[in-house]
Amino acid sequence: MTAHNIVITVLLSLVVLSCWIGSVGMWRMREPMQALHYLSLPACLGSVFLAAAVFVQTGSSQASWKTVIIVCILLAINSVVTHATARAFRTRDLGHWQPRPEDNIERIPKRRGEPA
Amino acid sequence: MNLWLMAGGGVCLSLIPCAFLCLTGKAERRLVGFQMASLVIILALVIFTVAFGRMPFIDIALTAAIMSFGGGIVFARFLEKHL
């Protein structure tokens, strides 16, 4: 087994591991808000390791650069979709998504002259 | 069976918890399961593209990555207002 194969094996194992930890963790969480956090594992870690594995396997090819584009899309989109989904869950529960007084969120006082 | 096919199989096996979550429970949990499944499928498509050596098929994964954004947002908005 060459070093090339070992590197690919390690990277692909990390991809599989991140998918498994994400799926099982999401499944085990009781609240949907908690389960949402596990989306970031395959989207951020798994995709980056996969792009590295494709680069090691195929070199600087069209497929590897397209994989980099896929990684960039997943990194950008996952945060937006997760935020929109969490906001939808909160709106569904409360009827609005703004913080309530009992949420105990620290507020930064506004300076004089700033618009309300 | 090469290494990439084994990795693709391993990634596809992680769809089982997603399927379980999509098929049972509240609507919110089903939506999270759907979003995780779409992520896992994108990764699996890239892995199978390299495994079978058919590089033009990576465009399918690219398209799925772009389309998953619309799907996630539309489902979230629908769940928020109508469901």
N, CA and C atoms of all chains as a GROMACS GRO file, in nm:
protein
  597
    1MET      N    1   0.084  -0.120   0.000
    1MET     CA    2   0.000   0.000   0.000
    1MET      C    3   0.088   0.125   0.000
    2THR      N    4   0.069   0.207  -0.099
    2THR     CA    5   0.154   0.326  -0.111
    2THR      C    6   0.102   0.439  -0.021
    3ALA      N    7   0.187   0.542  -0.007
    3ALA     CA    8   0.147   0.658   0.074
    3ALA      C    9   0.025   0.726   0.014
    4HIS      N   10   0.019   0.724  -0.119
    4HIS     CA   11  -0.095   0.781  -0.191
    4HIS      C   12  -0.226   0.714  -0.147
    5ASN      N   13  -0.224   0.582  -0.142
    5ASN     CA   14  -0.344   0.507  -0.101
    5ASN      C   15  -0.378   0.530   0.046
    6ILE      N   16  -0.273   0.540   0.129
    6ILE     CA   17  -0.297   0.562   0.272
    6ILE      C   18  -0.363   0.697   0.295
    7VAL      N   19  -0.315   0.799   0.224
    7VAL     CA   20  -0.374   0.932   0.240
    7VAL      C   21  -0.520   0.931   0.197
    8ILE      N   22  -0.548   0.865   0.084
    8ILE     CA   23  -0.688   0.859   0.036
    8ILE      C   24  -0.774   0.781   0.134
    9THR      N   25  -0.719   0.672   0.187
    9THR     CA   26  -0.795   0.592   0.285
    9THR      C   27  -0.830   0.675   0.408
   10VAL      N   28  -0.732   0.749   0.458
   10VAL     CA   29  -0.758   0.832   0.578
   10VAL      C   30  -0.862   0.939   0.547
   11LEU      N   31  -0.847   1.006   0.433
   11LEU     CA   32  -0.942   1.114   0.400
   11LEU      C   33  -1.083   1.060   0.380
   12LEU      N   34  -1.095   0.948   0.308
   12LEU     CA   35  -1.229   0.892   0.286
   12LEU      C   36  -1.289   0.839   0.417
   13SER      N   37  -1.205   0.785   0.504
   13SER     CA   38  -1.255   0.740   0.634
   13SER      C   39  -1.311   0.857   0.713
   14LEU      N   40  -1.243   0.971   0.705
   14LEU     CA   41  -1.291   1.090   0.775
   14LEU      C   42  -1.424   1.139   0.716
   15VAL      N   43  -1.438   1.125   0.584
   15VAL     CA   44  -1.566   1.164   0.520
   15VAL      C   45  -1.679   1.075   0.572
   16VAL      N   46  -1.654   0.943   0.571
   16VAL     CA   47  -1.757   0.849   0.617
   16VAL      C   48  -1.789   0.873   0.765
   17LEU      N   49  -1.683   0.896   0.843
   17LEU     CA   50  -1.702   0.919   0.987
   17LEU      C   51  -1.784   1.045   1.012
   18SER      N   52  -1.754   1.150   0.938
   18SER     CA   53  -1.830   1.275   0.960
   18SER      C   54  -1.976   1.256   0.922
   19CYS      N   55  -2.002   1.180   0.815
   19CYS     CA   56  -2.142   1.154   0.776
   19CYS      C   57  -2.212   1.073   0.884
   20TRP      N   58  -2.143   0.973   0.936
   20TRP     CA   59  -2.205   0.886   1.037
   20TRP      C   60  -2.230   0.959   1.168
   21ILE      N   61  -2.130   1.037   1.212
   21ILE     CA   62  -2.149   1.112   1.338
   21ILE      C   63  -2.262   1.213   1.321
   22GLY      N   64  -2.266   1.278   1.204
   22GLY     CA   65  -2.373   1.375   1.179
   22GLY      C   66  -2.510   1.310   1.179
   23SER      N   67  -2.523   1.197   1.110
   23SER     CA   68  -2.654   1.132   1.098
   23SER      C   69  -2.701   1.076   1.232
   24VAL      N   70  -2.612   1.003   1.299
   24VAL     CA   71  -2.652   0.940   1.425
   24VAL      C   72  -2.676   1.046   1.532
   25GLY      N   73  -2.589   1.149   1.536
   25GLY     CA   74  -2.610   1.257   1.632
   25GLY      C   75  -2.741   1.328   1.609
   26MET      N   76  -2.772   1.354   1.484
   26MET     CA   77  -2.899   1.419   1.451
   26MET      C   78  -3.018   1.331   1.493
   27TRP      N   79  -3.002   1.203   1.473
   27TRP     CA   80  -3.109   1.109   1.506
   27TRP      C   81  -3.132   1.102   1.657
   28ARG      N   82  -3.021   1.113   1.734
   28ARG     CA   83  -3.030   1.098   1.879
   28ARG      C   84  -3.081   1.224   1.950
   29MET      N   85  -3.071   1.338   1.887
   29MET     CA   86  -3.115   1.461   1.952
   29MET      C   87  -3.268   1.465   1.962
   30ARG      N   88  -3.317   1.515   2.075
   30ARG     CA   89  -3.462   1.518   2.094
   30ARG      C   90  -3.525   1.638   2.025
   31GLU      N   91  -3.461   1.754   2.040
   31GLU     CA   92  -3.518   1.876   1.985
   31GLU      C   93  -3.468   1.898   1.842
   32PRO      N   94  -3.556   1.945   1.753
   32PRO     CA   95  -3.511   1.971   1.615
   32PRO      C   96  -3.401   2.077   1.607
   33MET      N   97  -3.404   2.176   1.699
   33MET     CA   98  -3.300   2.280   1.700
   33MET      C   99  -3.163   2.218   1.730
   34GLN      N  100  -3.161   2.120   1.821
   34GLN     CA  101  -3.034   2.053   1.852
   34GLN      C  102  -2.988   1.970   1.733
   35ALA      N  103  -3.085   1.902   1.669
   35ALA     CA  104  -3.050   1.817   1.556
   35ALA      C  105  -2.993   1.898   1.440
   36LEU      N  106  -3.038   2.023   1.427
   36LEU     CA  107  -2.989   2.108   1.316
   36LEU      C  108  -2.838   2.128   1.322
   37HIS      N  109  -2.782   2.130   1.444
   37HIS     CA  110  -2.638   2.155   1.457
   37HIS      C  111  -2.554   2.047   1.388
   38TYR      N  112  -2.607   1.927   1.380
   38TYR     CA  113  -2.529   1.817   1.323
   38TYR      C  114  -2.519   1.824   1.171
   39LEU      N  115  -2.593   1.916   1.108
   39LEU     CA  116  -2.581   1.932   0.963
   39LEU      C  117  -2.443   1.984   0.924
   40SER      N  118  -2.380   2.056   1.017
   40SER     CA  119  -2.253   2.118   0.980
   40SER      C  120  -2.140   2.016   0.965
   41LEU      N  121  -2.154   1.898   1.027
   41LEU     CA  122  -2.044   1.800   1.019
   41LEU      C  123  -2.018   1.752   0.876
   42PRO      N  124  -2.118   1.694   0.807
   42PRO     CA  125  -2.089   1.656   0.668
   42PRO      C  126  -2.069   1.776   0.576
   43ALA      N  127  -2.138   1.888   0.604
   43ALA     CA  128  -2.127   2.002   0.514
   43ALA      C  129  -1.991   2.070   0.523
   44CYS      N  130  -1.937   2.083   0.643
   44CYS     CA  131  -1.811   2.157   0.659
   44CYS      C  132  -1.690   2.064   0.663
   45LEU      N  133  -1.696   1.960   0.743
   45LEU     CA  134  -1.579   1.872   0.754
   45LEU      C  135  -1.574   1.770   0.641
   46GLY      N  136  -1.687   1.698   0.623
   46GLY     CA  137  -1.689   1.590   0.524
   46GLY      C  138  -1.658   1.639   0.384
   47SER      N  139  -1.716   1.752   0.345
   47SER     CA  140  -1.696   1.800   0.209
   47SER      C  141  -1.551   1.844   0.187
   48VAL      N  142  -1.490   1.906   0.288
   48VAL     CA  143  -1.350   1.949   0.272
   48VAL      C  144  -1.257   1.828   0.260
   49PHE      N  145  -1.280   1.727   0.344
   49PHE     CA  146  -1.198   1.605   0.335
   49PHE      C  147  -1.219   1.536   0.199
   50LEU      N  148  -1.343   1.541   0.151
   50LEU     CA  149  -1.370   1.477   0.022
   50LEU      C  150  -1.299   1.550  -0.092
   51ALA      N  151  -1.301   1.683  -0.088
   51ALA     CA  152  -1.229   1.759  -0.191
   51ALA      C  153  -1.080   1.728  -0.187
   52ALA      N  154  -1.025   1.716  -0.066
   52ALA     CA  155  -0.883   1.681  -0.054
   52ALA      C  156  -0.857   1.542  -0.113
   53ALA      N  157  -0.948   1.447  -0.085
   53ALA     CA  158  -0.931   1.311  -0.139
   53ALA      C  159  -0.938   1.310  -0.291
   54VAL      N  160  -1.031   1.389  -0.347
   54VAL     CA  161  -1.043   1.393  -0.494
   54VAL      C  162  -0.917   1.456  -0.555
   55PHE      N  163  -0.863   1.559  -0.488
   55PHE     CA  164  -0.739   1.620  -0.537
   55PHE      C  165  -0.624   1.520  -0.534
   56VAL      N  166  -0.614   1.442  -0.428
   56VAL     CA  167  -0.505   1.344  -0.418
   56VAL      C  168  -0.523   1.236  -0.526
   57GLN      N  169  -0.648   1.197  -0.552
   57GLN     CA  170  -0.675   1.089  -0.648
   57GLN      C  171  -0.653   1.135  -0.792
   58THR      N  172  -0.711   1.251  -0.828
   58THR     CA  173  -0.711   1.289  -0.970
   58THR      C  174  -0.616   1.402  -1.003
   59GLY      N  175  -0.554   1.465  -0.903
   59GLY     CA  176  -0.466   1.579  -0.931
   59GLY      C  177  -0.549   1.702  -0.963
   60SER      N  178  -0.486   1.797  -1.029
   60SER     CA  179  -0.556   1.922  -1.062
   60SER      C  180  -0.637   1.902  -1.190
   61SER      N  181  -0.751   1.838  -1.175
   61SER     CA  182  -0.836   1.809  -1.292
   61SER      C  183  -0.964   1.891  -1.284
   62GLN      N  184  -1.044   1.878  -1.388
   62GLN     CA  185  -1.172   1.950  -1.390
   62GLN      C  186  -1.263   1.900  -1.278
   63ALA      N  187  -1.259   1.768  -1.254
   63ALA     CA  188  -1.345   1.710  -1.149
   63ALA      C  189  -1.305   1.763  -1.012
   64SER      N  190  -1.175   1.775  -0.988
   64SER     CA  191  -1.134   1.821  -0.855
   64SER      C  192  -1.172   1.968  -0.834
   65TRP      N  193  -1.160   2.050  -0.936
   65TRP     CA  194  -1.200   2.191  -0.920
   65TRP      C  195  -1.350   2.204  -0.906
   66LYS      N  196  -1.425   2.117  -0.975
   66LYS     CA  197  -1.570   2.119  -0.955
   66LYS      C  198  -1.607   2.074  -0.814
   67THR      N  199  -1.527   1.982  -0.759
   67THR     CA  200  -1.551   1.942  -0.619
   67THR      C  201  -1.526   2.060  -0.526
   68VAL      N  202  -1.424   2.140  -0.557
   68VAL     CA  203  -1.399   2.260  -0.476
   68VAL      C  204  -1.518   2.356  -0.484
   69ILE      N  205  -1.576   2.368  -0.603
   69ILE     CA  206  -1.695   2.455  -0.617
   69ILE      C  207  -1.810   2.399  -0.533
   70ILE      N  208  -1.826   2.266  -0.535
   70ILE     CA  209  -1.932   2.204  -0.454
   70ILE      C  210  -1.908   2.233  -0.306
   71VAL      N  211  -1.782   2.223  -0.262
   71VAL     CA  212  -1.751   2.251  -0.121
   71VAL      C  213  -1.785   2.396  -0.086
   72CYS      N  214  -1.748   2.488  -0.175
   72CYS     CA  215  -1.778   2.630  -0.149
   72CYS      C  216  -1.929   2.652  -0.141
   73ILE      N  217  -2.003   2.587  -0.233
   73ILE     CA  218  -2.150   2.602  -0.230
   73ILE      C  219  -2.206   2.546  -0.100
   74LEU      N  220  -2.158   2.428  -0.060
   74LEU     CA  221  -2.209   2.368   0.064
   74LEU      C  222  -2.176   2.453   0.186
   75LEU      N  223  -2.054   2.507   0.189
   75LEU     CA  224  -2.015   2.590   0.304
   75LEU      C  225  -2.101   2.716   0.311
   76ALA      N  226  -2.128   2.775   0.195
   76ALA     CA  227  -2.206   2.900   0.194
   76ALA      C  228  -2.353   2.874   0.222
   77ILE      N  229  -2.405   2.769   0.158
   77ILE     CA  230  -2.549   2.743   0.163
   77ILE      C  231  -2.592   2.684   0.296
   78ASN      N  232  -2.508   2.598   0.353
   78ASN     CA  233  -2.549   2.528   0.475
   78ASN      C  234  -2.581   2.625   0.588
   79SER      N  235  -2.498   2.729   0.602
   79SER     CA  236  -2.523   2.825   0.710
   79SER      C  237  -2.654   2.900   0.687
   80VAL      N  238  -2.680   2.937   0.562
   80VAL     CA  239  -2.803   3.013   0.531
   80VAL      C  240  -2.926   2.925   0.553
   81VAL      N  241  -2.922   2.804   0.503
   81VAL     CA  242  -3.038   2.715   0.515
   81VAL      C  243  -3.062   2.677   0.662
   82THR      N  244  -2.954   2.653   0.736
   82THR     CA  245  -2.971   2.619   0.878
   82THR      C  246  -3.033   2.735   0.954
   83HIS      N  247  -2.986   2.856   0.925
   83HIS     CA  248  -3.042   2.973   0.992
   83HIS      C  249  -3.190   2.991   0.956
   84ALA      N  250  -3.221   2.976   0.828
   84ALA     CA  251  -3.361   2.992   0.784
   84ALA      C  252  -3.450   2.886   0.847
   85THR      N  253  -3.397   2.764   0.859
   85THR     CA  254  -3.476   2.655   0.917
   85THR      C  255  -3.500   2.680   1.066
   86ALA      N  256  -3.394   2.722   1.137
   86ALA     CA  257  -3.409   2.749   1.281
   86ALA      C  258  -3.509   2.863   1.302
   87ARG      N  259  -3.502   2.963   1.216
   87ARG     CA  260  -3.597   3.074   1.227
   87ARG      C  261  -3.740   3.026   1.200
   88ALA      N  262  -3.755   2.937   1.104
   88ALA     CA  263  -3.888   2.882   1.074
   88ALA      C  264  -3.942   2.802   1.193
   89PHE      N  265  -3.855   2.726   1.259
   89PHE     CA  266  -3.898   2.648   1.376
   89PHE      C  267  -3.946   2.742   1.487
   90ARG      N  268  -3.870   2.848   1.510
   90ARG     CA  269  -3.906   2.941   1.618
   90ARG      C  270  -4.036   3.014   1.584
   91THR      N  271  -4.049   3.056   1.460
   91THR     CA  272  -4.172   3.124   1.419
   91THR      C  273  -4.292   3.031   1.431
   92ARG      N  274  -4.269   2.907   1.399
   92ARG     CA  275  -4.378   2.808   1.408
   92ARG      C  276  -4.421   2.789   1.554
   93ASP      N  277  -4.324   2.790   1.645
   93ASP     CA  278  -4.355   2.771   1.787
   93ASP      C  279  -4.418   2.895   1.850
   94LEU      N  280  -4.359   3.012   1.824
   94LEU     CA  281  -4.395   3.133   1.898
   94LEU      C  282  -4.484   3.229   1.819
   95GLY      N  283  -4.486   3.215   1.687
   95GLY     CA  284  -4.559   3.311   1.605
   95GLY      C  285  -4.471   3.426   1.559
   96HIS      N  286  -4.352   3.440   1.615
   96HIS     CA  287  -4.255   3.540   1.571
   96HIS      C  288  -4.117   3.485   1.605
   97TRP      N  289  -4.013   3.551   1.552
   97TRP     CA  290  -3.879   3.500   1.579
   97TRP      C  291  -3.794   3.594   1.663
   98GLN      N  292  -3.849   3.713   1.697
   98GLN     CA  293  -3.771   3.808   1.777
   98GLN      C  294  -3.750   3.754   1.920
   99PRO      N  295  -3.643   3.797   1.987
   99PRO     CA  296  -3.620   3.748   2.124
   99PRO      C  297  -3.726   3.798   2.221
  100ARG      N  298  -3.760   3.713   2.318
  100ARG     CA  299  -3.855   3.751   2.422
  100ARG      C  300  -3.778   3.801   2.544
  101PRO      N  301  -3.843   3.874   2.636
  101PRO     CA  302  -3.771   3.922   2.755
  101PRO      C  303  -3.713   3.808   2.838
  102GLU      N  304  -3.783   3.693   2.843
  102GLU     CA  305  -3.734   3.582   2.926
  102GLU      C  306  -3.622   3.503   2.859
  103ASP      N  307  -3.587   3.538   2.735
  103ASP     CA  308  -3.478   3.467   2.669
  103ASP      C  309  -3.340   3.504   2.724
  104ASN      N  310  -3.333   3.613   2.799
  104ASN     CA  311  -3.209   3.654   2.866
  104ASN      C  312  -3.095   3.674   2.765
  105ILE      N  313  -3.124   3.748   2.661
  105ILE     CA  314  -3.021   3.780   2.561
  105ILE      C  315  -2.962   3.917   2.593
  106GLU      N  316  -2.829   3.922   2.595
  106GLU     CA  317  -2.763   4.048   2.628
  106GLU      C  318  -2.782   4.146   2.512
  107ARG      N  319  -2.827   4.265   2.546
  107ARG     CA  320  -2.851   4.366   2.442
  107ARG      C  321  -2.746   4.475   2.453
  108ILE      N  322  -2.695   4.519   2.341
  108ILE     CA  323  -2.596   4.628   2.339
  108ILE      C  324  -2.675   4.760   2.336
  109PRO      N  325  -2.650   4.847   2.436
  109PRO     CA  326  -2.726   4.972   2.436
  109PRO      C  327  -2.690   5.059   2.315
  110LYS      N  328  -2.790   5.125   2.261
  110LYS     CA  329  -2.768   5.208   2.141
  110LYS      C  330  -2.703   5.340   2.183
  111ARG      N  331  -2.617   5.393   2.095
  111ARG     CA  332  -2.558   5.524   2.120
  111ARG      C  333  -2.658   5.633   2.085
  112ARG      N  334  -2.633   5.748   2.141
  112ARG     CA  335  -2.721   5.860   2.109
  112ARG      C  336  -2.705   5.898   1.962
  113GLY      N  337  -2.814   5.929   1.898
  113GLY     CA  338  -2.808   5.971   1.758
  113GLY      C  339  -2.829   5.856   1.661
  114GLU      N  340  -2.817   5.729   1.709
  114GLU     CA  341  -2.840   5.616   1.619
  114GLU      C  342  -2.989   5.598   1.595
  115PRO      N  343  -3.028   5.560   1.476
  115PRO     CA  344  -3.171   5.538   1.452
  115PRO      C  345  -3.223   5.420   1.533
  116ALA      N  346  -3.347   5.426   1.572
  116ALA     CA  347  -3.406   5.320   1.655
  116ALA      C  348  -3.426   5.195   1.574
  117MET      N  349  -1.364  -0.457  -0.562
  117MET     CA  350  -1.425  -0.333  -0.510
  117MET      C  351  -1.313  -0.238  -0.466
  118ASN      N  352  -1.315  -0.118  -0.519
  118ASN     CA  353  -1.209  -0.026  -0.481
  118ASN      C  354  -1.248   0.056  -0.357
  119LEU      N  355  -1.153   0.134  -0.314
  119LEU     CA  356  -1.168   0.212  -0.191
  119LEU      C  357  -1.283   0.312  -0.199
  120TRP      N  358  -1.297   0.372  -0.316
  120TRP     CA  359  -1.400   0.474  -0.333
  120TRP      C  360  -1.540   0.414  -0.325
  121LEU      N  361  -1.555   0.294  -0.381
  121LEU     CA  362  -1.687   0.228  -0.374
  121LEU      C  363  -1.722   0.195  -0.229
  122MET      N  364  -1.620   0.149  -0.154
  122MET     CA  365  -1.646   0.119  -0.012
  122MET      C  366  -1.685   0.244   0.064
  123ALA      N  367  -1.615   0.355   0.035
  123ALA     CA  368  -1.648   0.482   0.102
  123ALA      C  369  -1.789   0.528   0.062
  124GLY      N  370  -1.823   0.509  -0.066
  124GLY     CA  371  -1.958   0.546  -0.110
  124GLY      C  372  -2.064   0.464  -0.040
  125GLY      N  373  -2.037   0.334  -0.022
  125GLY     CA  374  -2.130   0.249   0.052
  125GLY      C  375  -2.145   0.294   0.196
  126GLY      N  376  -2.031   0.329   0.258
  126GLY     CA  377  -2.035   0.377   0.397
  126GLY      C  378  -2.114   0.505   0.411
  127VAL      N  379  -2.094   0.595   0.316
  127VAL     CA  380  -2.168   0.722   0.320
  127VAL      C  381  -2.318   0.695   0.298
  128CYS      N  382  -2.349   0.604   0.206
  128CYS     CA  383  -2.491   0.574   0.179
  128CYS      C  384  -2.558   0.508   0.301
  129LEU      N  385  -2.480   0.432   0.378
  129LEU     CA  386  -2.539   0.371   0.498
  129LEU      C  387  -2.584   0.476   0.599
  130SER      N  388  -2.519   0.592   0.596
  130SER     CA  389  -2.561   0.697   0.690
  130SER      C  390  -2.694   0.760   0.648
  131LEU      N  391  -2.748   0.715   0.536
  131LEU     CA  392  -2.883   0.761   0.498
  131LEU      C  393  -2.992   0.690   0.580
  132ILE      N  394  -2.956   0.579   0.646
  132ILE     CA  395  -3.057   0.503   0.722
  132ILE      C  396  -3.114   0.586   0.837
  133PRO      N  397  -3.028   0.649   0.923
  133PRO     CA  398  -3.088   0.736   1.026
  133PRO      C  399  -3.168   0.851   0.967
  134CYS      N  400  -3.122   0.904   0.853
  134CYS     CA  401  -3.197   1.014   0.789
  134CYS      C  402  -3.334   0.966   0.746
  135ALA      N  403  -3.340   0.846   0.687
  135ALA     CA  404  -3.468   0.791   0.643
  135ALA      C  405  -3.560   0.767   0.762
  136PHE      N  406  -3.502   0.715   0.870
  136PHE     CA  407  -3.583   0.692   0.990
  136PHE      C  408  -3.640   0.822   1.042
  137LEU      N  409  -3.557   0.927   1.041
  137LEU     CA  410  -3.602   1.057   1.090
  137LEU      C  411  -3.706   1.118   0.996
  138CYS      N  412  -3.688   1.097   0.866
  138CYS     CA  413  -3.784   1.153   0.769
  138CYS      C  414  -3.920   1.085   0.778
  139LEU      N  415  -3.920   0.960   0.818
  139LEU     CA  416  -4.045   0.882   0.813
  139LEU      C  417  -4.122   0.885   0.944
  140THR      N  418  -4.058   0.927   1.052
  140THR     CA  419  -4.126   0.927   1.182
  140THR      C  420  -4.111   1.062   1.250
  141GLY      N  421  -4.199   1.090   1.343
  141GLY     CA  422  -4.184   1.207   1.428
  141GLY      C  423  -4.252   1.332   1.375
  142LYS      N  424  -4.215   1.445   1.438
  142LYS     CA  425  -4.276   1.572   1.405
  142LYS      C  426  -4.222   1.625   1.272
  143ALA      N  427  -4.295   1.723   1.218
  143ALA     CA  428  -4.257   1.780   1.088
  143ALA      C  429  -4.120   1.846   1.093
  144GLU      N  430  -4.086   1.909   1.208
  144GLU     CA  431  -3.956   1.976   1.217
  144GLU      C  432  -3.841   1.875   1.207
  145ARG      N  433  -3.857   1.765   1.278
  145ARG     CA  434  -3.752   1.662   1.274
  145ARG      C  435  -3.742   1.599   1.135
  146ARG      N  436  -3.854   1.585   1.069
  146ARG     CA  437  -3.852   1.530   0.933
  146ARG      C  438  -3.775   1.621   0.838
  147LEU      N  439  -3.794   1.753   0.857
  147LEU     CA  440  -3.724   1.849   0.771
  147LEU      C  441  -3.573   1.842   0.794
  148VAL      N  442  -3.532   1.828   0.920
  148VAL     CA  443  -3.388   1.816   0.949
  148VAL      C  444  -3.331   1.688   0.885
  149GLY      N  445  -3.408   1.580   0.894
  149GLY     CA  446  -3.365   1.455   0.831
  149GLY      C  447  -3.351   1.469   0.681
  150PHE      N  448  -3.443   1.541   0.620
  150PHE     CA  449  -3.438   1.564   0.475
  150PHE      C  450  -3.314   1.644   0.437
  151GLN      N  451  -3.284   1.747   0.517
  151GLN     CA  452  -3.168   1.830   0.484
  151GLN      C  453  -3.038   1.751   0.500
  152MET      N  454  -3.031   1.668   0.605
  152MET     CA  455  -2.911   1.585   0.622
  152MET      C  456  -2.899   1.486   0.505
  153ALA      N  457  -3.012   1.428   0.464
  153ALA     CA  458  -3.008   1.332   0.353
  153ALA      C  459  -2.960   1.400   0.225
  154SER      N  460  -3.003   1.522   0.200
  154SER     CA  461  -2.958   1.590   0.078
  154SER      C  462  -2.807   1.616   0.082
  155LEU      N  463  -2.754   1.650   0.199
  155LEU     CA  464  -2.609   1.670   0.211
  155LEU      C  465  -2.532   1.540   0.185
  156VAL      N  466  -2.581   1.432   0.248
  156VAL     CA  467  -2.512   1.303   0.235
  156VAL      C  468  -2.517   1.255   0.090
  157ILE      N  469  -2.629   1.279   0.023
  157ILE     CA  470  -2.642   1.235  -0.117
  157ILE      C  471  -2.544   1.310  -0.207
  158ILE      N  472  -2.525   1.440  -0.180
  158ILE     CA  473  -2.429   1.518  -0.260
  158ILE      C  474  -2.288   1.459  -0.245
  159LEU      N  475  -2.250   1.429  -0.121
  159LEU     CA  476  -2.117   1.370  -0.099
  159LEU      C  477  -2.106   1.233  -0.166
  160ALA      N  478  -2.214   1.154  -0.155
  160ALA     CA  479  -2.212   1.020  -0.216
  160ALA      C  480  -2.201   1.029  -0.368
  161LEU      N  481  -2.266   1.128  -0.428
  161LEU     CA  482  -2.258   1.143  -0.574
  161LEU      C  483  -2.115   1.174  -0.619
  162VAL      N  484  -2.047   1.259  -0.542
  162VAL     CA  485  -1.907   1.290  -0.577
  162VAL      C  486  -1.821   1.164  -0.563
  163ILE      N  487  -1.842   1.090  -0.455
  163ILE     CA  488  -1.761   0.969  -0.433
  163ILE      C  489  -1.785   0.867  -0.544
  164PHE      N  490  -1.911   0.846  -0.581
  164PHE     CA  491  -1.939   0.746  -0.686
  164PHE      C  492  -1.888   0.792  -0.822
  165THR      N  493  -1.886   0.922  -0.844
  165THR     CA  494  -1.830   0.973  -0.970
  165THR      C  495  -1.683   0.932  -0.984
  166VAL      N  496  -1.608   0.950  -0.876
  166VAL     CA  497  -1.466   0.913  -0.880
  166VAL      C  498  -1.452   0.760  -0.881
  167ALA      N  499  -1.540   0.692  -0.808
  167ALA     CA  500  -1.530   0.545  -0.799
  167ALA      C  501  -1.548   0.479  -0.935
  168PHE      N  502  -1.643   0.529  -1.013
  168PHE     CA  503  -1.668   0.468  -1.144
  168PHE      C  504  -1.586   0.532  -1.256
  169GLY      N  505  -1.510   0.636  -1.222
  169GLY     CA  506  -1.423   0.699  -1.322
  169GLY      C  507  -1.498   0.773  -1.431
  170ARG      N  508  -1.617   0.814  -1.405
  170ARG     CA  509  -1.695   0.889  -1.504
  170ARG      C  510  -1.706   1.034  -1.456
  171MET      N  511  -1.603   1.110  -1.486
  171MET     CA  512  -1.590   1.244  -1.428
  171MET      C  513  -1.700   1.343  -1.470
  172PRO      N  514  -1.755   1.334  -1.591
  172PRO     CA  515  -1.862   1.431  -1.623
  172PRO      C  516  -1.983   1.420  -1.530
  173PHE      N  517  -2.000   1.306  -1.463
  173PHE     CA  518  -2.114   1.290  -1.374
  173PHE      C  519  -2.104   1.377  -1.248
  174ILE      N  520  -1.990   1.442  -1.230
  174ILE     CA  521  -1.977   1.529  -1.113
  174ILE      C  522  -2.069   1.651  -1.126
  175ASP      N  523  -2.111   1.678  -1.251
  175ASP     CA  524  -2.208   1.789  -1.271
  175ASP      C  525  -2.340   1.760  -1.200
  176ILE      N  526  -2.374   1.633  -1.185
  176ILE     CA  527  -2.499   1.598  -1.114
  176ILE      C  528  -2.488   1.639  -0.968
  177ALA      N  529  -2.371   1.611  -0.908
  177ALA     CA  530  -2.350   1.650  -0.768
  177ALA      C  531  -2.352   1.802  -0.755
  178LEU      N  532  -2.291   1.870  -0.853
  178LEU     CA  533  -2.289   2.017  -0.851
  178LEU      C  534  -2.431   2.073  -0.860
  179THR      N  535  -2.510   2.015  -0.948
  179THR     CA  536  -2.649   2.060  -0.962
  179THR      C  537  -2.729   2.031  -0.835
  180ALA      N  538  -2.706   1.914  -0.778
  180ALA     CA  539  -2.778   1.879  -0.654
  180ALA      C  540  -2.741   1.975  -0.541
  181ALA      N  541  -2.613   2.016  -0.536
  181ALA     CA  542  -2.570   2.110  -0.432
  181ALA      C  543  -2.641   2.244  -0.449
  182ILE      N  544  -2.653   2.289  -0.574
  182ILE     CA  545  -2.720   2.418  -0.598
  182ILE      C  546  -2.870   2.407  -0.568
  183MET      N  547  -2.930   2.296  -0.613
  183MET     CA  548  -3.076   2.281  -0.596
  183MET      C  549  -3.116   2.256  -0.451
  184SER      N  550  -3.024   2.200  -0.370
  184SER     CA  551  -3.059   2.173  -0.231
  184SER      C  552  -3.084   2.302  -0.154
  185PHE      N  553  -3.021   2.412  -0.199
  185PHE     CA  554  -3.044   2.542  -0.134
  185PHE      C  555  -3.192   2.582  -0.150
  186GLY      N  556  -3.239   2.577  -0.275
  186GLY     CA  557  -3.379   2.613  -0.300
  186GLY      C  558  -3.474   2.522  -0.225
  187GLY      N  559  -3.444   2.391  -0.228
  187GLY     CA  560  -3.532   2.295  -0.160
  187GLY      C  561  -3.542   2.322  -0.011
  188GLY      N  562  -3.426   2.346   0.052
  188GLY     CA  563  -3.424   2.371   0.196
  188GLY      C  564  -3.500   2.497   0.234
  189ILE      N  565  -3.478   2.603   0.158
  189ILE     CA  566  -3.543   2.731   0.189
  189ILE      C  567  -3.694   2.720   0.169
  190VAL      N  568  -3.735   2.657   0.059
  190VAL     CA  569  -3.879   2.646   0.030
  190VAL      C  570  -3.949   2.563   0.138
  191PHE      N  571  -3.887   2.452   0.178
  191PHE     CA  572  -3.948   2.368   0.282
  191PHE      C  573  -3.956   2.445   0.415
  192ALA      N  574  -3.850   2.521   0.447
  192ALA     CA  575  -3.850   2.596   0.572
  192ALA      C  576  -3.961   2.701   0.572
  193ARG      N  577  -3.975   2.773   0.463
  193ARG     CA  578  -4.079   2.876   0.454
  193ARG      C  579  -4.218   2.813   0.460
  194PHE      N  580  -4.233   2.700   0.394
  194PHE     CA  581  -4.362   2.631   0.393
  194PHE      C  582  -4.397   2.582   0.534
  195LEU      N  583  -4.298   2.529   0.602
  195LEU     CA  584  -4.320   2.481   0.739
  195LEU      C  585  -4.354   2.596   0.833
  196GLU      N  586  -4.291   2.711   0.807
  196GLU     CA  587  -4.311   2.827   0.894
  196GLU      C  588  -4.454   2.881   0.882
  197LYS      N  589  -4.506   2.886   0.761
  197LYS     CA  590  -4.631   2.957   0.740
  197LYS      C  591  -4.753   2.868   0.720
  198HIS      N  592  -4.737   2.757   0.654
  198HIS     CA  593  -4.855   2.686   0.605
  198HIS      C  594  -4.879   2.550   0.670
  199LEU      N  595  -4.774   2.482   0.710
  199LEU     CA  596  -4.793   2.342   0.753
  199LEU      C  597  -4.838   2.336   0.898
   0.00000   0.00000   0.00000
